[in-house]
Amino acid sequence: MNTAERIRKHGFTPVKKYGQNFLTDGNIIAKIVAAAEPAASDLVIEIGPGLGALTFALAERAGRVTAVEADEKVVPLLAEAAGEAGIGNTEIVSMDFLDYALPASGAYKLVGNLPYYITTPILMKAAEAGNLPQLAVFMMQKEVARRVTAAPGSRIYGSVSVAVQYRFDAEYLFEVSREVFIPKPGVDSSVIRLRPRRDERKARDEKTFFALVRAGFGQRRKMLRNSLRAAGFTDAAVEAAFEQTGIAPTARAEELSVNDFIALADAVID
């Protein structure tokens, strides 16, 4: 039974507050599964499984799948679908993913068709995990995917780009038409893949790092030097940091790479 048939059978109405737009295209599902590179030894945690179209495709290749679903009305439908599919390696957790505790140790992967309204909090939860996922594959609103994976110098490069890329190498994979969802959303989607950074350089003080990033992009039309002063960094600390790092005092936030922000954050507290 496919997604459309299951919705009709149960008279199920997707709930807007959960951002429920169910993927129905088998080719797109297969591409997402391939991007997640599931293996028999893998634990895959899926965010918002809905009616299980992606869940069970993942379960066919992964060792274990934990499906975390916020809508308690969907859970029995998902369990029914799992039984019909004969899937025995899937655990269904009825919980908001933002309240779900990611594994403190051991390898795991994250996969999800992210609700548009909480995409950024989910990305930040993944980025702030003490034990990062070995890989994450997320479908999200196309414009957000573009921002997350944007390179320095781009008009759409911003604080979310830096925050995610501080932890992960971010790869833009492919676009997904709004026509392959039930109900059809008002925007197109894209799929991205995240892997922990090969360059493991981290800021000495992450609070300062993120404060600096927020300050820079909070007034992105200003030179970064002036934005940092306005955010409370002292003139002496700002001038010394630019001199120490060799970053031009006239630079704007969107011109700096993640490593530039790290260097500046480290220098500003010296």
Buried (B, 14 or more C-beta within 10 A) or exposed (E): EEBEEBBEEBEBEBEEEBBBBBBBBEEBBEBBBEBBBBEEEBBBBBBBBBBBBBBBBBBEBBEBBBBBBBBEEBBEBBBBBBEEBEBEBBEBBBBBBEEBEBBEEEEBBBBBBBBBEBBBEBBBBBBEBEEBBBBBBBBBBBBBBBBBBBEBEEEBBBBBBBBBBBBBBBEBBBBBEBEBBBEEBEEBBBBBBBBEBEEEEEBEBEEBBBBBBBBBBEBBEBBBBBBBBEBEBEEEBBEBBBEBBEBEEEBBBBBBBBEBBBBBBBBBBE
